Amino acid sequence: MQLLTDEVCRTLPRLGERNGDDVAVVKFFTPDSSWTWYVSEFDGDDILYGLVDGFEVEFGTFSLKELQAVRGPLGLPIERDVSFTPIPLDQLYRELRGMRAIR
């Protein structure tokens, strides 16, 4: 699966153009582990910005090329959730942090 198609790239704001209303537009996940990346911006080449739900829930940048190279414990590549509905990053952050508090 191609993680970022041209169509998907057109929906992503350029990196650094955040205006306070950040929205997770794209969701990547490892089908054989628990890591998830929510993308809100893209530099057009390699660097993405968004929310990562891995060991912790945190905001930051990550590399598209590295995501494309990663394989999970069973050797499966990262995939894009084609049915993902965009959601404000702050709302997503609160929801993910709340779910961790329950565990």
VOGU-3710 file (C-alpha; in Angstrom, 3 decimals, decimal comma):
1> mqlltdevcr> 0,000/0,000/0,000  1,227/3,460/-0,839  1,124/5,423/2,422  0,685/8,844/0,806  -0,952/9,109/-2,590  -0,999/12,391/-4,528  -4,661/12,757/-3,596  -3,917/12,350/0,124  -0,945/14,755/-0,098  -3,243/17,459/-1,478
11> tlprlgerng> -5,356/17,264/1,692  -2,392/17,816/4,031  -1,337/21,346/5,016  2,330/22,186/4,519  4,587/21,684/7,523  4,765/24,843/9,611  1,493/26,298/8,388  -0,433/25,301/11,500  -2,981/27,846/12,568  -4,092/26,370/15,873
21> ddvavvkfft> -6,857/24,283/14,308  -4,716/21,218/13,671  -6,629/18,265/12,295  -5,453/14,684/11,955  -6,092/14,061/8,264  -4,354/10,695/7,798  -3,953/7,675/10,072  -1,161/5,097/9,720  -1,011/1,954/11,843  0,919/-1,250/12,325
31> pdsswtwyvs> -1,499/-4,142/11,794  0,591/-6,439/13,973  1,353/-4,126/16,908  -0,184/-1,180/18,730  1,561/1,837/17,153  -0,494/4,492/15,346  0,507/7,759/13,657  -1,982/10,567/12,991  -0,747/13,076/10,402  -1,770/16,732/10,267
41> efdgddilyg> 1,032/18,281/8,158  3,596/17,270/5,536  6,678/19,038/4,176  5,993/17,605/0,719  9,071/15,383/0,781  9,634/13,286/3,909  8,757/14,949/7,209  5,291/14,593/8,709  3,873/16,225/11,834  1,130/14,872/14,027
51> lvdgfevefg> 0,292/12,700/16,980  1,945/9,354/17,691  0,342/6,706/19,878  3,202/4,342/20,703  4,985/3,955/24,019  3,401/7,322/24,893  0,903/9,647/23,246  2,925/12,583/21,949  3,077/15,269/19,288  6,067/15,452/16,983
61> tfslkelqav> 7,608/14,940/13,587  8,345/11,631/11,926  9,803/10,454/8,629  7,665/9,025/5,832  10,685/7,115/4,508  11,245/5,507/7,908  7,564/4,567/8,210  7,728/2,936/4,773  10,712/0,849/5,907  9,271/-0,289/9,253
71> rgplglpier> 7,943/-3,811/9,695  6,028/-5,010/12,723  6,776/-8,133/14,761  5,167/-10,388/12,137  6,892/-8,600/9,253  3,843/-6,607/8,186  4,325/-3,067/6,858  2,604/0,043/8,158  -0,729/0,735/6,456  -2,946/3,769/5,909
81> dvsftpipld> -6,459/3,571/7,362  -8,509/4,331/4,245  -11,716/4,714/6,283  -10,250/7,235/8,774  -12,334/10,349/9,373  -10,358/13,535/10,121  -10,507/14,687/13,744  -9,058/17,690/15,597  -5,682/16,751/17,101  -6,507/18,184/20,525
91> qlyrelrgmr> -9,686/16,089/20,719  -7,811/12,982/19,571  -5,065/13,620/22,137  -7,624/13,847/24,986  -9,354/10,651/23,832  -6,122/8,667/23,558  -4,836/9,911/26,921  -8,199/9,028/28,479  -8,043/5,493/27,104  -4,555/5,042/28,584
101> air> -5,827/6,176/32,000  -8,425/3,410/31,921  -5,871/0,661/31,192
//
